[in-house]
Amino acid sequence: MADAIQIDALVVGGGVAGLFTLHALREAGCSALLIESRALGFGQTTSSQGILHAGVKYALGGVAGEDANEASEAAAMWGNFLQGRSGPDLRGIRVLATHEYLWRTASLMGAAGMLGARLALRTRPAVVEPSQRPAWLAGVRGDVLSLPETVIDPADLSRRLAAAAPGAIALGQVRAIRAEPASATVEIEGDGRSARVLARRVFLCAGAGNEALLALAGLGMRVSMQRRPLRQAMVRGPLPMVFGHCIDGARTRITVTSDTDDGRTVWHIGGELAEKGPAMQPDAFVRYARDEVAACMPGVSLAGAEWSSYAVDRAEARTPDTRRPSSAHVQAHGSLVVTWPVKLVLAPRAAQAAVKHIRASRDGADRWPEGWTAPPLAARPWQDATWTRLP
Ligand SMILES: Cc1cc2nc3c(=O)[nH]c(=O)nc-3n(C[C@H](O)[C@H](O)[C@H](O)COP(=O)(O)OP(=O)(O)OC[C@H]3O[C@@H](n4cnc5c(N)ncnc54)[C@H](O)[C@@H]3O)c2cc1C
């Protein structure tokens, strides 16, 4: 027999959008549960480079537009979480870096981008004196800037947000959604269990999975999603920990963040490199990635390094020109609220906006019934990668 569950809010999807939404709903006094179909953060969150962007990437053209301002406001919110001044309390989260470097390739365009970033940012990046530069920036021409951008471990973020809502997150598949203006009924199948959830609001926070959920709810024609494919590069070996962006004009040629895997450093590399990746074969791509890294960091020895890559899609609300949306998408359609945060750093702001679409009644469960299991945490991309050495 199916469990009958009546609650204020059901959140579908346990990436950073769903986890922050669950937190915001509970803070607002709603009874709220989350259903995840696979693993917490699977897809984009676990692939994220974990940069709490202070807006620099968007200011390279010299104008701090809405994106840069929104990102720097969001970064201030994160400062409060990290210091426990407001919830969710993220004190002690795994912080991989507290600042990043910005440097350029030798072209004139590179120099123009640096100037733009310096003029446009709210928080002026500091110039790093040559004597203070890390050894891995040896051979880089022009100024090197230090940016106040924190880099966190997104898996630790998912783990902490989930731990703050014990019993409220379960593993299961949504089989049907019947949405009425004031409430929705969602049929869910778990591991040997099933449930019929009656919720006043259903928050669709499933990243790329929102597309199928919207179709299931009959909203497929009204809300459109776009996927922007990426191929991220990874390098593993006796490498320094590197955090930063190498720019050329308004282009971010590579963005490198680092972590460790079995005691070895792993570089996780995005930026324009990753945007070009989907058009290449994986083996050609890692060679191209090696050449880009060598061009951007001429002083680093890549001897003994192993290379890998993986494909991942960014899932967002569709824009007319299919470019990145300028801000998070949070929109209510009757009892369904659809969220695509665009960036991990914007997920808390998106959650705050989403919660405005419900008033708490405090009626209903805040835990799944006995027998529902919690989802695992998604693996980081390098944990299941295949590595290759390049000649
Ligand atoms: C390579 C890469 C690097 C990035 N780096 C950064 C960065 O440095 N800084 C930054 O701010 N942003 C970054 N981003 C963007 C950021 O990661 C995303 O905007 C954010 O993680 C999206 O979160 P989400 O919860 O909407 O989606 P996702 O993280 O994709 O999560 C969706 C969740 O829903 C679940 N799901 C799917 N379908 C269903 C279903 N039918 N039922 C139940 N659950 C379902 C999935 O299993 C998953 O757990 C990056 C993105 C990518 C791809």
Ligand as a Chemical Component Dictionary entry (heavy atoms), coordinates in Angstrom:
data_LIG
# 
_chem_comp.id                   LIG 
_chem_comp.type                 NON-POLYMER 
_chem_comp.pdbx_formal_charge   0 
_chem_comp.three_letter_code    LIG 
# 
loop_
_chem_comp_atom.comp_id 
_chem_comp_atom.atom_id 
_chem_comp_atom.alt_atom_id 
_chem_comp_atom.type_symbol 
_chem_comp_atom.charge 
_chem_comp_atom.model_Cartn_x 
_chem_comp_atom.model_Cartn_y 
_chem_comp_atom.model_Cartn_z 
_chem_comp_atom.pdbx_ordinal 
LIG C1  C1  C 0 31.283 21.824 -14.943 1  
LIG C2  C2  C 0 30.516 22.824 -14.139 2  
LIG C3  C3  C 0 31.204 23.677 -13.291 3  
LIG C4  C4  C 0 30.507 24.637 -12.548 4  
LIG N1  N1  N 0 31.205 25.450 -11.694 5  
LIG C5  C5  C 0 30.528 26.357 -10.950 6  
LIG C6  C6  C 0 31.229 27.173 -10.012 7  
LIG O1  O1  O 0 32.448 27.084 -9.861  8  
LIG N2  N2  N 0 30.505 28.072 -9.297  9  
LIG C7  C7  C 0 29.151 28.216 -9.443  10 
LIG O2  O2  O 0 28.572 29.074 -8.776  11 
LIG N3  N3  N 0 28.458 27.422 -10.300 12 
LIG C8  C8  C 0 29.109 26.495 -11.039 13 
LIG N4  N4  N 0 28.418 25.674 -11.901 14 
LIG C9  C9  C 0 26.950 25.769 -11.962 15 
LIG C10 C10 C 0 26.310 24.968 -10.818 16 
LIG O3  O3  O 0 26.978 23.757 -10.609 17 
LIG C11 C11 C 0 24.849 24.704 -11.132 18 
LIG O4  O4  O 0 24.198 25.911 -11.451 19 
LIG C12 C12 C 0 24.116 24.078 -9.954  20 
LIG O5  O5  O 0 24.866 23.024 -9.382  21 
LIG C13 C13 C 0 22.765 23.570 -10.406 22 
LIG O6  O6  O 0 22.181 22.923 -9.309  23 
LIG P1  P1  P 0 20.779 22.183 -9.440  24 
LIG O7  O7  O 0 20.453 21.697 -8.068  25 
LIG O8  O8  O 0 19.814 23.060 -10.150 26 
LIG O9  O9  O 0 21.028 20.975 -10.445 27 
LIG P2  P2  P 0 21.858 19.617 -10.291 28 
LIG O10 O10 O 0 23.096 19.845 -9.511  29 
LIG O11 O11 O 0 22.014 19.081 -11.666 30 
LIG O12 O12 O 0 20.953 18.695 -9.406  31 
LIG C14 C14 C 0 19.768 18.112 -9.868  32 
LIG C15 C15 C 0 19.400 16.991 -8.905  33 
LIG O13 O13 O 0 18.099 16.519 -9.233  34 
LIG C16 C16 C 0 18.131 15.111 -9.306  35 
LIG N5  N5  N 0 17.058 14.692 -10.227 36 
LIG C17 C17 C 0 17.046 14.743 -11.585 37 
LIG N6  N6  N 0 15.871 14.284 -12.057 38 
LIG C18 C18 C 0 15.132 13.949 -10.967 39 
LIG C19 C19 C 0 13.824 13.412 -10.802 40 
LIG N7  N7  N 0 13.035 13.126 -11.862 41 
LIG N8  N8  N 0 13.380 13.171 -9.558  42 
LIG C20 C20 C 0 14.146 13.447 -8.483  43 
LIG N9  N9  N 0 15.404 13.958 -8.579  44 
LIG C21 C21 C 0 15.875 14.208 -9.807  45 
LIG C22 C22 C 0 19.519 14.778 -9.799  46 
LIG O14 O14 O 0 19.879 13.438 -9.527  47 
LIG C23 C23 C 0 20.351 15.797 -9.001  48 
LIG O15 O15 O 0 20.664 15.341 -7.719  49 
LIG C24 C24 C 0 29.092 24.714 -12.642 50 
LIG C25 C25 C 0 28.402 23.832 -13.489 51 
LIG C26 C26 C 0 29.099 22.898 -14.223 52 
LIG C27 C27 C 0 28.334 21.931 -15.090 53 
# 
loop_
_chem_comp_bond.comp_id 
_chem_comp_bond.atom_id_1 
_chem_comp_bond.atom_id_2 
_chem_comp_bond.value_order 
_chem_comp_bond.pdbx_ordinal 
LIG C1  C2  SING 1  
LIG C2  C3  SING 2  
LIG C2  C26 DOUB 3  
LIG C3  C4  DOUB 4  
LIG C4  N1  SING 5  
LIG C4  C24 SING 6  
LIG N1  C5  DOUB 7  
LIG C5  C6  SING 8  
LIG C5  C8  SING 9  
LIG C6  O1  DOUB 10 
LIG C6  N2  SING 11 
LIG N2  C7  SING 12 
LIG C7  O2  DOUB 13 
LIG C7  N3  SING 14 
LIG N3  C8  DOUB 15 
LIG C8  N4  SING 16 
LIG N4  C9  SING 17 
LIG N4  C24 SING 18 
LIG C9  C10 SING 19 
LIG C10 O3  SING 20 
LIG C10 C11 SING 21 
LIG C11 O4  SING 22 
LIG C11 C12 SING 23 
LIG C12 O5  SING 24 
LIG C12 C13 SING 25 
LIG C13 O6  SING 26 
LIG O6  P1  SING 27 
LIG P1  O7  DOUB 28 
LIG P1  O8  SING 29 
LIG P1  O9  SING 30 
LIG O9  P2  SING 31 
LIG P2  O10 DOUB 32 
LIG P2  O11 SING 33 
LIG P2  O12 SING 34 
LIG O12 C14 SING 35 
LIG C14 C15 SING 36 
LIG C15 O13 SING 37 
LIG C15 C23 SING 38 
LIG O13 C16 SING 39 
LIG C16 N5  SING 40 
LIG C16 C22 SING 41 
LIG N5  C17 SING 42 
LIG N5  C21 SING 43 
LIG C17 N6  DOUB 44 
LIG N6  C18 SING 45 
LIG C18 C19 SING 46 
LIG C18 C21 DOUB 47 
LIG C19 N7  SING 48 
LIG C19 N8  DOUB 49 
LIG N8  C20 SING 50 
LIG C20 N9  DOUB 51 
LIG N9  C21 SING 52 
LIG C22 O14 SING 53 
LIG C22 C23 SING 54 
LIG C23 O15 SING 55 
LIG C24 C25 DOUB 56 
LIG C25 C26 SING 57 
LIG C26 C27 SING 58 
# 
